[in-house]
Amino acid sequence: MGILLHNYNIVRITDGSNIIECTIIKMCLDYAVVKYKGAQYKITYDLVDKVVGHELLLPYS
């Protein structure tokens, strides 16, 4: 089973020891650009563990 990704999905990323949640900004063929704590990073798709939610559907606090 695969993961269906879209821009602005909030995803859980893990490298085996660290787990963070960040937002997908842009998807490319080999990597995704994610936003984490105000900065943007390129990550490979094998680091994406699961989709947690969608930024536009989360309650504003």
WOTAHU-V440665 format. One record per residue. N is the residue number from 0. SS is DSSP state (2 for helix, 1 for strand, 0 for the rest). PSI is psi in whole degrees, 0 to 359 (* if undefined). D_FIRST is the distance of its C-alpha to the first C-alpha in Angstrom with 2 decimals. Layout:
n: (N	N)
ss: (SS	SS)
psi: (PSI	PSI)
d_first: (D_FIRST	D_FIRST)
//
This chain:
n: (0	1	2	3	4	5	6	7	8	9	10	11	12	13	14	15	16	17	18	19	20	21	22	23	24	25	26	27	28	29	30	31	32	33	34	35	36	37	38	39	40	41	42	43	44	45	46	47	48	49	50	51	52	53	54	55	56	57	58	59	60)
ss: (0	0	0	0	0	0	0	0	1	1	1	1	1	1	0	0	0	0	1	1	1	1	1	1	1	1	1	0	0	0	1	1	1	1	1	1	0	0	1	1	1	1	1	1	2	2	2	1	1	1	1	1	1	1	2	2	2	0	0	0	0)
psi: (138	175	129	117	146	161	144	9	141	123	154	127	136	144	16	325	326	141	127	160	132	172	133	126	317	142	131	179	315	348	167	147	123	156	127	119	44	351	158	140	149	128	152	155	338	345	344	120	311	160	126	324	196	130	323	345	357	145	144	130	*)
d_first: (0.00	3.80	7.00	9.65	12.92	16.49	19.90	21.18	17.90	18.78	16.35	16.68	17.40	18.16	19.92	20.04	23.22	23.36	21.18	22.04	20.99	21.82	21.58	20.17	23.25	22.37	19.55	20.69	19.38	19.32	19.46	19.50	22.75	22.62	25.52	26.46	29.91	31.36	30.48	27.92	25.90	23.80	20.66	18.15	14.48	13.72	15.75	13.65	12.30	11.44	13.07	16.17	17.96	19.82	23.26	25.00	24.12	25.26	28.80	31.52	33.63)
//
